[in-house]
């Protein structure tokens, strides 16, 4: 069974930065398109960034120019560098394959942007 373990969240002031990491348990991670998903309070979970096996990236409009997704296949890890954070970026961040694996949801990592 695939497992994804997220880390790196925390409390940050508006304008600050965080770097999230996601470690995958599968050796075939390198062929997956991977995504970072965000669930804001009271809202549905949404895909905010994705990266293909060929490192083509895609972002939701609200994070373009501020977030950068990357991957290290040798470490089975995907990252999300988040800069110029805004209060609207607050939520629990998850990684999963894109499209998501039903069994791939981990605990997520909480990001809170507040002064």
C-alpha positions as CSV (number, residue, x, y, z in Angstrom):
1,X,0.0,0.0,0.0
2,X,1.3,3.4,-1.0
3,X,2.0,5.8,1.9
4,X,2.8,9.5,1.6
5,X,4.1,11.3,4.7
6,X,4.0,15.1,4.8
7,X,6.1,17.4,6.9
8,X,7.3,21.0,7.2
9,X,4.1,22.9,8.1
10,X,3.8,25.5,10.8
11,X,2.8,29.0,11.8
12,X,4.1,31.8,9.6
13,X,3.4,35.5,9.3
14,X,2.0,36.9,6.0
15,X,4.8,37.3,3.5
16,X,6.8,34.5,5.0
17,X,7.9,31.2,3.5
18,X,7.7,27.5,4.2
19,X,9.0,24.4,2.5
20,X,6.9,21.3,2.7
21,X,8.2,17.8,2.1
22,X,6.5,14.6,1.2
23,X,8.1,11.2,1.4
24,X,6.6,8.3,-0.6
25,X,6.9,4.6,0.3
26,X,6.8,3.3,-3.3
27,X,9.8,2.7,-5.6
28,X,7.6,3.5,-8.6
29,X,7.2,7.0,-7.3
30,X,9.3,8.2,-10.2
31,X,6.6,7.4,-12.7
32,X,3.8,9.2,-10.8
33,X,2.5,12.6,-11.5
34,X,2.5,14.0,-7.9
35,X,0.4,16.7,-6.5
36,X,0.1,18.9,-3.4
37,X,-3.4,19.4,-2.2
38,X,-4.8,21.9,0.2
39,X,-7.9,21.8,2.4
40,X,-8.8,25.2,3.8
41,X,-11.1,25.4,6.8
42,X,-14.7,24.8,5.7
43,X,-13.7,24.1,2.1
44,X,-13.2,21.1,-0.1
45,X,-9.7,19.8,-0.8
46,X,-8.2,21.2,-3.9
47,X,-5.1,20.5,-6.0
48,X,-2.7,23.5,-5.9
49,X,0.4,22.2,-7.6
50,X,1.4,19.1,-9.7
51,X,4.6,17.8,-11.2
52,X,4.9,15.1,-13.9
53,X,7.5,12.4,-14.1
54,X,9.2,14.7,-16.7
55,X,9.1,17.6,-14.2
56,X,6.4,19.6,-16.1
57,X,4.6,21.7,-13.4
58,X,1.2,23.1,-13.1
59,X,-0.4,25.4,-10.5
60,X,-3.7,26.7,-9.5
61,X,-4.0,30.5,-10.3
62,X,-4.1,31.5,-6.7
63,X,-0.5,30.2,-6.0
64,X,1.2,30.9,-9.4
65,X,4.4,32.9,-9.0
66,X,4.5,32.1,-5.2
67,X,4.7,28.3,-4.9
68,X,7.2,26.0,-6.6
69,X,6.8,22.2,-6.7
70,X,9.8,20.0,-7.2
71,X,10.8,16.4,-6.8
72,X,13.8,14.2,-6.0
73,X,13.1,10.7,-7.4
74,X,16.3,9.3,-5.8
75,X,14.8,10.1,-2.4
76,X,11.1,9.4,-3.4
77,X,10.3,12.9,-2.2
78,X,8.3,15.8,-3.5
79,X,8.6,19.4,-2.2
80,X,6.5,22.5,-2.1
81,X,8.3,25.8,-1.7
82,X,5.8,28.4,-0.6
83,X,6.8,32.1,-0.6
84,X,4.9,35.3,-0.1
85,X,2.4,33.4,2.0
86,X,-1.1,34.9,2.6
87,X,-3.8,34.1,5.2
88,X,-5.8,32.4,2.4
89,X,-3.0,29.8,2.1
90,X,-4.0,28.5,5.6
91,X,-5.0,24.9,5.6
92,X,-3.9,21.3,5.8
93,X,-1.6,20.4,3.0
94,X,-1.5,16.8,1.6
95,X,0.5,15.1,-1.1
96,X,-0.8,12.3,-3.3
97,X,-0.6,11.1,-6.8
98,X,-2.5,13.2,-9.4
99,X,-5.1,11.9,-9.9
100,X,-5.3,11.0,-6.2
101,X,-5.1,7.5,-4.9
102,X,-8.0,6.8,-2.5
103,X,-5.7,5.1,-0.1
104,X,-2.9,7.6,-0.5
105,X,-4.2,10.3,1.9
106,X,-1.9,10.8,4.8
107,X,-2.2,13.0,7.9
108,X,-1.2,16.1,6.1
109,X,0.7,19.0,7.5
110,X,-0.9,22.1,8.9
111,X,0.0,25.5,7.5
112,X,-1.3,28.6,9.3
113,X,-0.6,32.1,8.0
114,X,-1.4,34.7,10.5
115,X,0.0,37.7,12.2
